[in-house]
Amino acid sequence: MKVFDDKHIKNVVFVGAHNSGKTTLSETMLFEAGVIKRRGNIEDHNTVSDYHELEQKREASIFLTPLHTEWRNYKINIIDTPGLDDFIGEIIPAIRVSDTIVTVINGRKGVEIGTEIIWNYIDSYNKPSLFVVNQIDHPDTNFEDNFKSIKSLVGNNAVKIQFPAVVDGAQCIIDVLKMKMYKFGPKGGKPEKFEIPQDYKNIADELHNELVEKAAENDEELMELFFEKGTLNEDEMRKGIKAGMLHHELFPVFCVSALKDMGSGRLMGFIDNVAPAAADLKPTQSLEGNKIISSTNGPTVLFIFKTLYLQNLGQITFFKVKSGEVQVNDKLFNPRNEETETINQLFIMDGKSREAVNKLTVGDIGATLKLKFSETNDTLYSGSDVITVKPIQYPASRITKAIYAQDKKEEEKLSDALKKIHAQDPTIVVEFSNESKQLLVGCQGELHFATLKWLLEHVYHVIPIFERPKTPYRETIQRSSTSSYRHKKQSGGSGQFGEVHMKIEPWYEGIAEPQGFNIRGKEELDLPWGGKLIFYNCIVGGVIDQRYLPSIMKGILEVMETGPLTESYVRDIRVMVYDGKMHSVDSNDISFKIAGSHAFKEAFLNANPKLLEPANELTVKVPEEMVGNVMTNLQSRRSIIQGIESKGNYQILKCIAPAAELYDFSTDLRSLTQGRATFNSVFSSYQVVPQNVQNQIISKN
């Protein structure tokens, strides 16, 4: 295969809402470029991109898929992505390693909530972007309405490069950059090129002039030329458009019919001639603070953005060459674990097909097999200076469930499968809770969980059972209490004896030191589960030997690990041990540990104990016409609405909600809003549980 230099490699990612036509457009571009001889389609389950059995079953993309075309001496790497935000873990890494983002719009629907969600990530990366309105040949498509929805998303810097027209009954695309009309036959394919008809000449001229002005705004030299000549030629316009895209301040808009193969060739031509390459982007910074420059002369730097496990192949690692070149048999260093990897094979991947190559250069995207020590987000590099590419930041889980194997003998098999699945999709978060003794899995939504279940059953052959996870409550007290306990046991020979008197109080930041005690010592423990234990030695006259105090504190901590109310962790308490008794023969560590634990438990139960529950900061973005139903649902979950903001046609609800009440919120929200709303949730703090709810919780334990 031909090796392309960094200026002739273009990396684009196709993003957009579900059913916008990303996979069909990918397939059409591969066909146009001659990579495939026959176009597949979603319904026949034979597209290059959606090759996975689950994708074919659901007739929708679930995984990111790298593809490539060669068009007019350029190599275009295309990454096809899912359209549902349940699979945002596939979309974000594709955005990260692409140089230009192609947002595909369903012409019958315009910008949808799925597009808006993805745009928030694109905007945060500040990457060059263009829009493609698909299905221009469909009778329900209104290009002007689509363009308005794009402008409402990105502002007035959206600019038409093309617009559709029907001339003499034929579907046409009028290009205001080239000032030509492309006329397509009923089956699409290669168009005929014409001058723009008089009926459309005025609007084309107007749009052309607007494009000239937008292009000139992004380059001082072009602005001077524009003032001097009053216009720009096509090459000068390309330069200005590219500059605007690089500044994330100009968003070209194209139109196609992916299904009928109308406009894909012109889109590829624009990607070749105008869309930025990796070499055009600003150098990125490593975690060490050094610039990573896209140059063949630099050290080899690979960034791993995706790991995949396929039957019969094993682990496939996808990477982008950030600097230098990589060749077969290169040895590269992984700074995360200080291991050296040997690149035994190099491939260009098109779906499940792979083509072996000997070398890949800076800016390119490739794959290798069976790396021993590296995973997603790792950097591999050569040279003496340590280089670590900044890792991809993934969103937190929105739903968490407990999981176990139906067959208890397959728990280890389940654990191994989950590790591999997490390596493929880091938004599937797996952790074991020591508190609840449950294996927990976090996902982005119910569809994400359904995909996880299918993979476990059909790929890893283990049947999972999902359950509602136990809520990690905390216990504390609301007033002070005193208690004493004498532990005495005699069974022949040395016995056990220890007596402890203590006072306990609620602790909070900034509390004054306890009054009325002769404080001889103080220990402040940051508890592993959050909160504090403050332990005071207030013993006077040696009634308890100093060596027994650690045992008393150990007994207290044992009770705090399994609280008296619900066996939840106890937090934020201070204890003053002020009196007691010991025996010269029978007293020992175990005696004072038992006495300390019993005294603490008794004092705790007499100190108006309260349950604390985890509360989350919840942000919900919902269409304004649906906000009432969503607010009603939130209030039924004991949520406190803290504010409402408007953004376009959406309302942003900000509230504090008990985590225990959010278990099925994702499902309800999707049902209430027909999938048009989205939310994120992060832990905020522990808050007191209402008494009636506390009574219900305690009665169940």
Phi, psi and omega per residue, in radians:
M1 nan 2.513 3.140
K2 -1.136 2.439 3.065
V3 -1.673 2.159 -3.104
F4 -1.712 2.552 3.063
D5 -1.420 2.985 -2.981
D6 -1.114 -0.433 -3.137
K7 -1.421 -0.208 -3.136
H8 -1.998 0.373 3.035
I9 -2.048 2.138 3.105
K10 -2.074 2.216 3.127
N11 -1.913 2.040 3.136
V12 -2.171 2.598 3.037
V13 -2.078 2.375 3.056
F14 -1.650 2.035 3.091
V15 -2.159 2.906 3.131
G16 2.641 2.947 -3.102
A17 -1.136 2.857 3.093
H18 -0.987 2.359 3.121
N19 1.220 0.403 3.085
S20 -1.444 -0.301 3.057
G21 1.848 0.394 -3.105
K22 -1.110 -0.815 -3.111
T23 -1.161 -0.713 3.114
T24 -1.110 -0.715 3.108
L25 -1.144 -0.702 3.075
S26 -1.031 -0.818 -3.116
E27 -1.070 -0.746 -3.128
T28 -1.124 -0.692 -3.138
M29 -1.189 -0.661 3.070
L30 -1.117 -0.675 3.122
F31 -1.180 -0.797 3.131
E32 -1.016 -0.642 -3.089
A33 -1.469 -0.083 3.118
G34 1.445 0.181 3.104
V35 -1.207 -0.627 3.056
I36 -2.148 2.654 -3.083
K37 -1.596 -0.308 -3.082
R38 -2.532 2.332 -3.133
R39 -1.363 2.259 3.003
G40 -1.508 3.066 3.060
N41 -2.501 2.838 -3.038
I42 -1.055 -0.768 -3.048
E43 -1.142 -0.573 -3.140
D44 -1.559 0.022 3.058
H45 1.012 0.694 -3.072
N46 -2.325 0.461 3.056
T47 -1.377 2.699 3.118
V48 -1.144 -0.671 -3.031
S49 -1.292 -0.989 -3.082
D50 -1.514 1.271 -3.065
Y51 -1.665 -0.274 -3.085
H52 -1.231 2.507 -3.105
E53 -0.970 -0.709 -3.122
L54 -1.194 -0.667 3.097
E55 -1.113 -0.705 3.131
Q56 -1.192 -0.629 3.125
K57 -1.155 -0.695 -3.090
R58 -1.623 -0.159 -3.117
E59 0.937 0.816 3.125
A60 -2.766 2.579 3.097
S61 -1.232 2.414 3.111
I62 -2.163 -0.514 -3.101
F63 -2.074 2.629 2.996
L64 -1.207 2.519 -3.101
T65 -2.358 1.998 3.056
P66 -1.323 2.398 3.106
L67 -2.377 3.028 3.030
H68 -2.645 2.661 2.974
T69 -2.328 2.829 2.982
E70 -2.125 2.127 -3.027
W71 -2.399 1.960 3.081
R72 0.904 0.950 3.070
N73 1.192 0.274 3.006
Y74 -2.051 2.587 2.986
K75 -1.800 2.161 3.093
I76 -1.920 1.955 2.993
N77 -1.496 2.192 -3.122
I78 -2.006 2.341 2.999
I79 -2.022 2.013 3.085
D80 -1.499 2.403 -3.061
T81 -2.261 2.834 3.045
P82 -1.197 2.871 -3.141
G83 -1.885 -0.095 -3.120
L84 -1.750 2.415 -3.063
D85 -1.269 -0.138 2.958
D86 -1.012 -0.486 -3.080
F87 -1.888 0.616 -3.126
I88 -1.089 -0.408 3.091
G89 -1.155 -0.314 3.035
E90 -1.586 -0.492 -3.058
I91 -1.393 -0.762 -3.048
I92 -1.048 -0.846 3.141
P93 -1.112 -0.544 3.102
A94 -1.172 -0.718 3.063
I95 -1.082 -0.728 -3.061
R96 -1.053 -0.721 -3.032
V97 -1.672 -0.072 3.113
S98 -1.521 2.722 -3.133
D99 -1.747 -0.407 3.077
T100 -2.403 2.364 3.139
I101 -1.744 2.185 3.076
V102 -1.864 1.892 3.134
T103 -1.646 2.042 -3.096
V104 -1.640 2.238 -3.098
I105 -1.907 2.273 3.000
N106 -1.220 1.955 -3.038
G107 -1.034 -0.399 -3.132
R108 -1.459 -0.225 -3.041
K109 -2.177 -0.354 -3.083
G110 1.262 -2.807 -3.137
V111 -1.187 2.142 -3.128
E112 -1.851 3.019 -3.131
I113 -1.057 -0.632 3.101
G114 -1.068 -0.680 3.089
T115 -1.131 -0.726 -3.129
E116 -1.126 -0.719 3.135
I117 -1.064 -0.811 -3.126
I118 -1.171 -0.650 -3.132
W119 -1.053 -0.594 3.115
N120 -1.024 -0.651 3.102
Y121 -1.272 -0.747 3.120
I122 -1.021 -0.787 -3.107
D123 -1.092 -0.661 -3.127
S124 -1.191 -0.494 3.097
Y125 -1.486 -0.220 3.049
N126 1.029 0.684 -3.036
K127 -1.678 2.684 3.044
P128 -0.970 2.394 -3.036
S129 -2.486 2.567 2.980
L130 -2.428 2.833 -3.099
F131 -2.073 2.532 3.092
V132 -2.234 2.016 3.057
V133 -1.493 2.037 -3.072
N134 -1.673 2.859 3.079
Q135 1.139 0.695 -3.138
I136 -1.137 -0.332 -3.137
D137 -1.510 -0.044 -3.113
H138 -1.415 2.399 -3.093
P139 -1.088 -0.397 -3.123
D140 -1.552 0.010 -3.129
T141 -1.509 2.229 3.052
N142 -2.075 1.819 -3.033
F143 -1.072 -0.685 -3.116
E144 -1.113 -0.731 3.098
D145 -1.122 -0.672 3.090
N146 -1.070 -0.782 -3.114
F147 -1.118 -0.675 3.095
K148 -1.088 -0.704 3.140
S149 -1.177 -0.575 3.076
I150 -1.183 -0.731 3.132
K151 -1.141 -0.610 3.109
S152 -1.195 -0.396 3.121
L153 -1.458 -0.805 -2.986
V154 -1.969 -0.145 3.138
G155 1.663 -2.961 -3.025
N156 -1.297 -0.039 3.131
N157 -1.485 0.032 2.927
A158 -1.242 2.323 -3.069
V159 -2.414 2.354 -3.126
K160 -1.312 2.208 2.915
I161 -1.631 -0.511 -3.103
Q162 -2.472 2.839 2.899
F163 -2.593 2.626 -3.102
P164 -1.462 2.708 3.072
A165 -2.658 2.681 3.027
V166 -1.957 2.044 -3.100
V167 -2.129 2.132 -3.121
D168 0.952 0.657 3.093
G169 1.393 -0.004 -3.104
A170 -1.851 2.507 3.078
Q171 -1.274 2.256 -3.134
C172 -2.271 2.770 3.001
I173 -2.202 2.177 3.115
I174 -1.747 2.117 -3.058
D175 -1.774 2.038 -3.072
V176 -1.587 -0.046 2.961
L177 -1.448 -0.842 3.123
K178 -1.527 -0.234 -3.087
M179 0.939 0.905 3.080
K180 -2.343 2.774 3.031
M181 -1.965 2.302 3.094
Y182 -1.847 2.136 -3.077
K183 -1.932 2.235 -3.043
F184 -1.902 2.583 3.018
G185 -1.339 3.023 -3.093
P186 -0.993 -0.516 -3.118
K187 -1.739 0.137 3.120
G188 1.308 -2.545 -3.123
G189 1.514 -2.657 -3.091
K190 -1.187 2.250 -3.089
P191 -1.573 2.895 2.925
E192 -1.576 2.552 -3.099
K193 -1.861 2.274 -3.112
F194 -2.344 2.865 2.926
E195 -1.227 2.697 -3.110
I196 -1.222 2.215 -3.137
P197 -1.066 2.728 -3.089
Q198 -1.052 -0.592 -3.123
D199 -1.050 -0.479 -3.080
Y200 -1.950 0.043 -3.017
K201 -1.154 -0.752 -3.101
N202 -1.097 -0.829 -3.141
I203 -1.141 -0.656 3.111
A204 -1.126 -0.745 3.112
D205 -1.091 -0.732 -3.141
E206 -1.085 -0.791 3.135
L207 -1.197 -0.627 3.097
H208 -1.083 -0.792 3.134
N209 -1.113 -0.683 3.080
E210 -1.084 -0.729 3.131
L211 -1.128 -0.716 3.089
V212 -1.014 -0.813 -3.126
E213 -1.122 -0.750 3.124
K214 -1.105 -0.708 3.130
A215 -1.134 -0.729 -3.095
A216 -1.171 -0.535 -3.084
E217 -1.097 -0.354 -2.978
N218 -1.719 0.081 -3.115
D219 -2.640 2.200 -3.074
E220 -1.090 -0.721 3.128
E221 -1.101 -0.722 3.125
L222 -1.165 -0.624 3.114
M223 -1.103 -0.718 3.098
E224 -1.126 -0.733 3.092
L225 -1.069 -0.732 -3.119
F226 -1.086 -0.769 3.110
F227 -1.148 -0.572 -3.110
E228 -1.311 -0.808 -3.034
K229 -1.731 -0.386 -3.073
G230 1.467 -0.027 3.127
T231 -2.787 3.117 3.047
L232 -2.326 2.597 3.036
N233 -1.428 3.080 -3.024
E234 -1.074 -0.759 3.137
D235 -1.094 -0.706 3.127
E236 -1.167 -0.650 3.094
M237 -1.133 -0.724 3.100
R238 -1.008 -0.760 -3.141
K239 -1.066 -0.765 -3.140
G240 -1.193 -0.704 3.115
I241 -1.104 -0.762 3.126
K242 -1.058 -0.768 3.126
A243 -1.074 -0.738 3.111
G244 -1.102 -0.685 3.100
M245 -1.149 -0.713 3.134
L246 -1.109 -0.570 3.106
H247 -1.428 -0.050 -3.066
H248 1.029 0.671 -3.098
E249 -2.214 0.094 3.092
L250 -2.500 2.246 -3.025
F251 -2.207 1.624 -3.140
P252 -1.112 2.524 -3.134
V253 -2.114 2.194 3.131
F254 -1.998 2.976 3.058
C255 -2.406 2.461 -3.109
V256 -2.563 2.898 2.793
S257 -2.132 1.741 -3.081
A258 -1.096 -0.679 -3.095
L259 -1.169 -0.637 -3.110
K260 -1.666 0.078 -3.132
D261 0.990 0.961 3.083
M262 -2.057 2.030 3.033
G263 1.647 -0.111 -3.088
S264 -1.207 -0.631 3.130
G265 -1.124 -0.742 3.112
R266 -1.145 -0.658 3.094
L267 -1.084 -0.766 3.105
M268 -1.119 -0.638 3.095
G269 -1.086 -0.708 3.110
F270 -1.158 -0.727 3.105
I271 -1.048 -0.755 3.098
D272 -1.045 -0.929 -2.920
N273 -1.496 -0.460 -2.980
V274 -2.146 -0.818 -3.046
A275 -0.983 2.396 -3.093
P276 -1.105 2.579 2.989
A277 -1.736 3.010 3.134
A278 -1.001 -0.618 -3.115
A279 -1.153 -0.364 -3.117
D280 -1.485 -0.349 -3.063
L281 -1.361 2.751 3.100
K282 -1.123 2.532 3.078
P283 -1.025 2.496 3.084
T284 -1.614 2.825 3.124
Q285 -1.802 2.426 3.041
S286 -1.368 2.927 3.083
L287 -1.077 -0.430 3.126
E288 -1.398 -0.071 3.106
G289 1.603 0.134 -3.136
N290 -1.721 2.659 3.119
K291 -1.346 2.397 3.009
I292 -1.839 1.866 -3.036
I293 -1.696 2.301 3.113
S294 -1.284 1.620 -3.105
S295 -2.609 2.454 3.088
T296 -1.211 -0.309 -3.099
N297 -1.498 -0.156 -3.117
G298 -1.460 3.103 3.071
P299 -1.156 2.706 3.089
T300 -1.232 2.191 3.088
V301 -2.348 2.085 3.077
L302 -1.969 2.414 3.046
F303 -2.008 2.118 -3.112
I304 -1.499 2.033 -3.086
F305 -1.916 -0.123 -3.104
K306 -2.796 2.373 3.027
T307 -2.099 2.412 -3.089
L308 -2.399 2.458 3.056
Y309 -1.981 2.117 3.106
L310 -2.116 2.474 3.078
Q311 -1.068 2.468 3.136
N312 1.329 -0.218 3.113
L313 -2.027 -0.570 -3.074
G314 1.466 -2.475 -3.041
Q315 -1.425 2.190 3.010
I316 -1.940 2.287 -3.121
T317 -1.989 2.114 3.112
F318 -1.715 2.411 -3.091
F319 -2.512 2.817 2.970
K320 -2.004 2.379 3.087
V321 -1.421 1.880 -3.091
K322 -1.469 -0.415 -3.122
S323 -2.797 2.641 3.062
G324 1.225 -2.633 3.115
E325 -2.380 2.688 3.058
V326 -2.174 2.359 -3.131
Q327 -2.206 2.755 3.068
V328 -0.995 2.394 -3.127
N329 1.387 0.064 3.027
D330 -1.109 2.528 3.047
K331 -1.907 2.125 -3.059
L332 -2.172 2.612 -3.029
F333 -1.750 2.414 3.079
N334 -1.816 1.924 -3.064
P335 -1.222 -0.356 -3.122
R336 -1.143 -0.771 -3.080
N337 -2.087 0.065 3.113
E338 1.027 0.639 3.075
E339 -1.867 2.716 3.106
T340 -1.866 2.243 3.113
E341 -1.838 2.467 3.013
T342 -1.825 2.181 3.130
I343 -1.464 1.622 -3.062
N344 -1.366 -0.453 -3.102
Q345 -2.532 2.602 3.046
L346 -2.259 2.428 -3.106
F347 -2.419 2.661 2.808
I348 -1.794 2.206 -3.063
M349 -1.834 2.386 2.978
D350 -2.223 1.623 -3.018
G351 1.132 -2.204 3.125
K352 -1.557 -0.129 3.118
S353 -1.444 2.515 3.130
R354 -2.356 2.511 3.134
E355 -2.144 2.099 -3.100
A356 -1.245 2.419 3.051
V357 -2.334 2.798 3.140
N358 -1.651 -0.369 -3.048
K359 -2.678 2.545 2.991
L360 -2.297 2.463 -3.066
T361 -1.899 3.015 -3.057
V362 -0.939 2.405 -3.124
G363 1.635 -0.306 -3.052
D364 -1.491 2.842 3.107
I365 -2.082 2.300 -3.113
G366 -2.579 -2.969 -3.098
A367 -2.552 2.748 3.028
T368 -2.484 2.922 -3.060
L369 -1.991 2.542 2.872
K370 0.972 0.828 2.942
L371 -1.162 2.514 -3.021
K372 -1.574 -0.570 -2.926
F373 -2.168 0.110 -2.970
S374 -2.131 2.623 -3.108
E375 -2.496 3.140 -3.136
T376 -0.944 2.408 3.140
N377 1.458 0.016 3.109
D378 -1.460 2.722 3.026
T379 -1.953 2.440 2.981
L380 -2.110 2.326 -3.066
Y381 -2.568 2.847 3.013
S382 -2.043 2.928 3.113
G383 1.778 3.059 -3.035
S384 -1.552 -0.464 -3.112
D385 -1.522 2.320 3.131
V386 -1.168 2.312 3.123
I387 -2.301 2.126 3.071
T388 -2.229 1.999 3.096
V389 -1.207 2.419 3.135
K390 -1.033 2.277 -3.075
P391 -1.255 2.778 3.059
I392 -1.245 2.355 3.060
Q393 -1.684 2.109 -3.118
Y394 -1.761 2.607 3.119
P395 -1.220 2.689 3.110
A396 -1.196 2.771 3.100
S397 -1.104 2.572 3.090
R398 -1.836 -0.359 3.081
I399 -2.368 2.382 3.075
T400 -2.197 2.359 3.101
K401 -2.315 2.668 2.982
A402 -1.417 2.559 -3.095
I403 -2.400 2.475 2.989
Y404 -2.652 2.839 -3.123
A405 -1.407 2.433 3.094
Q406 -1.014 -0.720 3.050
D407 -1.662 1.975 -3.053
K408 -1.028 -0.396 3.127
K409 -1.253 -0.214 -3.076
E410 -1.818 0.313 -3.133
E411 -1.077 -0.717 3.132
E412 -1.180 -0.676 3.095
K413 -1.093 -0.713 3.100
L414 -1.096 -0.781 -3.130
S415 -1.066 -0.762 3.123
D416 -1.117 -0.707 3.130
A417 -1.126 -0.731 -3.136
L418 -1.129 -0.615 3.091
K419 -1.093 -0.749 3.131
K420 -1.176 -0.699 -3.136
I421 -1.162 -0.698 3.085
H422 -1.100 -0.662 3.114
A423 -1.085 -0.589 3.112
Q424 -1.359 -0.623 -3.100
D425 -2.416 1.661 -3.091
P426 -1.119 -0.188 3.073
T427 -1.377 -0.136 2.936
I428 -1.577 1.801 -2.997
V429 -1.754 2.241 -3.087
V430 -2.094 2.243 3.084
E431 -2.655 2.620 3.064
F432 -1.727 2.236 3.129
S433 -1.592 1.955 3.075
N434 -1.134 -0.474 -3.110
E435 -1.238 -0.874 -3.088
S436 -1.652 -0.150 -3.077
K437 1.018 0.671 3.128
Q438 -2.156 2.572 2.962
L439 -1.513 2.140 -3.039
L440 -1.930 2.462 3.088
V441 -2.206 2.245 3.096
G442 -1.892 2.379 3.131
C443 -2.346 3.102 -3.107
Q444 -1.564 -0.260 -3.124
G445 3.089 3.103 -3.093
E446 -1.132 -0.638 3.110
L447 -1.151 -0.629 3.066
H448 -1.070 -0.758 3.091
F449 -1.121 -0.694 3.129
A450 -1.086 -0.667 3.097
T451 -1.159 -0.761 3.096
L452 -1.028 -0.784 -3.138
K453 -1.061 -0.760 -3.134
W454 -1.098 -0.764 -3.132
L455 -1.088 -0.760 -3.138
L456 -1.092 -0.723 -3.076
E457 -1.335 -0.734 -2.965
H458 -1.715 -0.432 3.140
V459 -1.768 -0.747 -3.064
Y460 -1.818 -0.066 2.993
H461 0.978 0.828 3.011
V462 -2.374 2.325 -3.083
I463 -1.596 2.055 -3.123
P464 -1.616 2.644 2.981
I465 -2.047 2.238 3.127
F466 -1.848 2.462 3.122
E467 -2.383 2.799 3.002
R468 -1.159 2.252 -3.120
P469 -1.287 2.686 3.057
K470 -1.219 2.396 3.131
T471 -1.329 2.282 -3.127
P472 -1.401 1.342 3.105
Y473 -1.202 2.867 2.996
R474 -2.231 2.681 3.104
E475 -2.053 2.534 3.087
T476 -2.685 -3.031 -3.114
I477 -2.187 2.836 -3.111
Q478 -2.054 -0.127 3.083
R479 -2.603 3.024 -3.124
S480 -1.445 2.794 -3.136
S481 -2.772 2.551 3.069
T482 -2.048 2.695 3.105
S483 -2.802 2.876 3.030
S484 -2.514 2.705 3.114
Y485 -2.610 2.330 3.076
R486 -1.929 2.132 3.052
H487 -1.796 2.101 -3.104
K488 -2.427 2.182 -3.119
K489 -2.506 2.201 -3.130
Q490 -2.282 2.122 -3.131
S491 -2.480 0.797 -3.130
G492 1.492 2.335 -3.112
G493 1.255 -2.660 3.124
S494 -1.154 2.366 3.134
G495 -1.802 -2.748 3.093
Q496 -2.270 2.307 3.116
F497 -2.617 2.318 3.047
G498 -2.909 2.307 3.124
E499 -2.205 2.319 -3.074
V500 -2.297 2.333 3.008
H501 -2.022 2.327 -3.113
M502 -2.570 2.780 2.994
K503 -2.175 2.379 3.089
I504 -2.098 2.626 -3.134
E505 -2.506 2.702 3.005
P506 -1.123 2.490 3.079
W507 -1.940 2.479 3.011
Y508 -2.570 2.791 -3.100
E509 -1.066 2.236 3.094
G510 1.572 0.064 -3.136
I511 -1.140 2.499 3.125
A512 -1.245 2.745 3.107
E513 -1.117 2.594 -3.108
P514 -1.101 2.491 3.141
Q515 -1.753 2.650 3.058
G516 1.492 0.171 3.131
F517 -2.175 2.569 3.031
N518 -1.585 1.613 -3.019
I519 -1.341 2.054 -3.136
R520 -1.753 -0.317 -3.128
G521 -2.962 2.766 -3.097
K522 -2.565 2.323 3.026
E523 -2.146 2.339 -3.135
E524 -2.042 1.979 -3.073
L525 -1.879 2.173 2.939
D526 -1.447 1.964 -3.035
L527 -1.283 2.473 -3.114
P528 -1.020 -0.454 -3.095
W529 -1.716 0.161 3.127
G530 1.771 2.644 -3.116
G531 1.467 -3.008 -3.044
K532 -2.393 2.758 2.853
L533 -2.144 2.157 3.067
I534 -1.894 2.099 -3.036
F535 -2.016 2.092 -3.131
Y536 -1.888 2.336 2.970
N537 -1.634 1.882 -3.136
C538 -2.044 0.455 -3.106
I539 -1.286 2.281 3.123
V540 -2.092 2.388 3.040
G541 1.405 0.158 3.050
G542 1.226 0.452 -3.125
V543 -1.137 -0.448 2.981
I544 -2.223 2.226 -3.141
D545 -1.120 2.514 -3.126
Q546 -0.964 -0.575 -3.049
R547 -1.197 -0.244 -3.138
Y548 -1.597 -0.196 -3.101
L549 -1.098 -0.724 3.066
P550 -1.022 -0.568 3.125
S551 -1.229 -0.657 3.079
I552 -1.069 -0.803 -3.135
M553 -1.124 -0.617 3.111
K554 -1.118 -0.687 3.092
G555 -1.124 -0.687 3.102
I556 -1.093 -0.783 -3.115
L557 -1.116 -0.595 3.105
E558 -1.096 -0.700 3.091
V559 -1.180 -0.680 -3.114
M560 -1.164 -0.394 3.107
E561 -1.355 -0.425 3.078
T562 -2.371 1.468 -3.001
G563 -0.997 2.647 -3.072
P564 -1.125 -0.414 -3.076
L565 -1.433 -0.952 -3.030
T566 -2.356 0.223 -3.075
E567 1.126 0.403 3.048
S568 -1.563 2.867 3.131
Y569 -1.105 2.494 3.075
V570 -1.749 2.510 -3.104
R571 -2.558 2.847 2.977
D572 1.014 1.079 3.119
I573 -2.383 2.517 2.972
R574 -2.047 2.530 -3.025
V575 -2.199 2.259 3.040
M576 -1.966 1.926 3.046
V577 -1.567 1.949 -2.964
Y578 -2.063 -0.210 -3.113
D579 -2.775 3.003 3.127
G580 2.820 -3.025 3.099
K581 -2.507 2.712 3.054
M582 -2.471 2.898 -3.130
H583 -2.093 2.385 -3.042
S584 -1.091 -0.457 -3.109
V585 -1.872 -0.821 -2.961
D586 -1.501 -0.268 -3.123
S587 -1.334 2.432 3.103
N588 -2.724 3.132 -3.074
D589 -1.072 -0.761 -3.078
I590 -1.129 -0.603 3.131
S591 -1.099 -0.786 -3.110
F592 -1.339 -0.457 3.032
K593 -1.136 -0.784 3.135
I594 -1.150 -0.773 -3.140
A595 -1.095 -0.732 -3.140
G596 -1.109 -0.722 -3.113
S597 -1.188 -0.724 -3.132
H598 -1.201 -0.722 3.129
A599 -1.104 -0.719 -3.130
F600 -1.163 -0.742 -3.121
K601 -1.097 -0.740 3.135
E602 -1.121 -0.772 3.134
A603 -1.126 -0.687 -3.129
F604 -1.056 -0.829 -3.086
L605 -1.182 -0.348 3.123
N606 -1.686 0.098 -3.031
A607 -1.924 0.570 -3.133
N608 0.906 1.104 -3.078
P609 -1.152 2.539 3.136
K610 -2.318 2.571 3.004
L611 -1.517 2.473 2.994
L612 -1.974 2.480 3.124
E613 -2.134 2.580 3.087
P614 -1.195 2.318 3.085
A615 -2.055 2.460 -3.096
N616 -1.934 2.572 2.916
E617 -1.407 2.087 -3.060
L618 -2.010 2.218 3.071
T619 -2.085 2.118 -3.080
V620 -2.087 2.209 3.068
K621 -1.841 2.048 -2.975
V622 -2.405 2.480 3.052
P623 -0.967 2.432 -2.999
E624 -1.054 -0.524 -3.121
E625 -1.305 -0.174 -3.107
M626 -1.948 0.055 -2.984
V627 -1.146 -0.565 -3.120
G628 -1.069 -0.830 -3.138
N629 -1.116 -0.664 -3.136
V630 -1.194 -0.721 3.115
M631 -1.100 -0.696 3.097
T632 -1.067 -0.745 3.117
N633 -1.106 -0.758 -3.140
L634 -1.099 -0.735 -3.129
Q635 -1.162 -0.555 3.083
S636 -1.187 -0.272 3.114
R637 -1.747 0.348 3.122
R638 1.093 0.493 3.125
S639 -1.433 2.603 3.081
I640 -1.943 1.981 3.121
I641 -1.276 2.134 -3.104
Q642 -1.800 -0.298 3.137
G643 3.140 2.721 3.095
I644 -2.321 2.266 3.086
E645 -2.122 2.648 3.085
S646 -1.785 2.448 3.046
K647 -2.527 1.758 -3.080
G648 1.094 -2.237 3.132
N649 -1.607 0.265 -3.092
Y650 -2.078 2.686 3.021
Q651 -1.952 2.395 3.096
I652 -1.828 1.947 3.119
L653 -1.658 2.246 3.082
K654 -2.058 2.210 -3.077
C655 -2.634 2.910 3.007
I656 -1.878 2.212 -3.051
A657 -2.319 2.406 3.060
P658 -1.080 2.287 -3.109
A659 -1.029 -0.590 -3.111
A660 -1.119 -0.391 -3.089
E661 -1.623 -0.033 -3.035
L662 -1.772 0.129 -3.018
Y663 -0.978 -0.842 -3.096
D664 -1.905 0.341 -3.096
F665 -1.098 -0.683 -3.125
S666 -1.009 -0.764 -3.138
T667 -1.149 -0.790 3.137
D668 -1.103 -0.734 -3.103
L669 -1.119 -0.737 3.112
R670 -1.090 -0.701 -3.131
S671 -1.205 -0.738 -3.092
L672 -1.183 -0.498 -3.012
T673 -2.068 0.222 -3.105
Q674 0.944 0.609 3.082
G675 1.371 0.178 -3.052
R676 -1.583 -0.180 3.141
A677 -1.783 2.788 3.071
T678 -2.484 2.866 -3.128
F679 -2.672 2.814 2.911
N680 -2.409 2.687 -3.003
S681 -2.469 2.245 3.102
V682 -2.319 2.586 -3.140
F683 -1.058 2.381 3.136
S684 -1.920 -1.061 -3.070
S685 -2.949 3.058 2.992
Y686 -1.685 2.343 -3.113
Q687 -2.259 2.719 -3.097
V688 -1.156 2.351 3.096
V689 -1.400 2.329 3.069
P690 -0.965 2.572 -3.004
Q691 -1.015 -0.735 -3.109
N692 -1.146 -0.649 3.099
V693 -1.213 -0.696 3.115
Q694 -1.047 -0.754 -3.140
N695 -1.066 -0.703 3.113
Q696 -1.118 -0.727 -3.109
I697 -1.155 -0.775 -3.113
I698 -1.142 -0.642 -3.119
S699 -1.160 -0.418 3.141
K700 -1.479 -0.222 -3.093
N701 -1.678 nan nan
